[in-house]
Amino acid sequence: MQTGGLCPLPIPLGGNAESGWSAEQHARACADLRACVRTLPFAVMRLTVVAGVSVSVADYIGRNGAGLAHAPTPVFNGVGDYGFTWSAAYSDDYGTSEPVSLRSGRATASAVTSIGGKVVCLSRNTCNVLLHTTSTGAAVDSDCFVVVW
């Protein structure tokens, strides 16, 4: 396997350009990789809404998996208010279990600039999406994109 710099992987420990990385270089690379992972969103999803009736997840990509089988089941709480609850923990492809700890999110209405949205995290694994008109602040239903960190 090659990276962009023509560097063969796996990279052995060694300490120079010919024999591998030093322990300090390896630790720095691990810390940088962990920092990248921590800033990625937990989930990105597209919601479709039947006004005043229901909400469903149309597309889903998350750290717990990709596809609708991994998406949380949405709850229609009322006009412009949709709830989601993920499992308290998830396992990756390597069998490592990680707890879910949602902190923030963003909701953007699909192709409608007069609708604003926000995501309110209620607990470590539960959040609500709230949509409103930007002119009056009244709750409104709309298809939207949601990103949760």
HELIX and SHEET records of a PDB file:
HELIX    1   1 ALA A   23  THR A   39  1                                  17    
HELIX    2   2 LEU A   68  HIS A   70  5                                   3    
SHEET    1   A 5 GLY A  65  ALA A  66  0                                        
SHEET    2   A 5 SER A  54  GLY A  62 -1                                        
SHEET    3   A 5 ALA A  43  VAL A  50 -1                                        
SHEET    4   A 5 CYS A 144  VAL A 148 -1                                        
SHEET    5   A 5 GLY A 105  ALA A 109 -1                                        
SHEET    1   B 4 VAL A  75  GLY A  78  0                                        
SHEET    2   B 4 ASP A  81  THR A  85 -1                                        
SHEET    3   B 4 THR A 126  THR A 133 -1                                        
SHEET    4   B 4 ILE A 115  CYS A 121 -1                                        
SHEET    1   C 2 ALA A  89  SER A  91  0                                        
SHEET    2   C 2 SER A  97  PRO A  99 -1                                        
END                                                                             
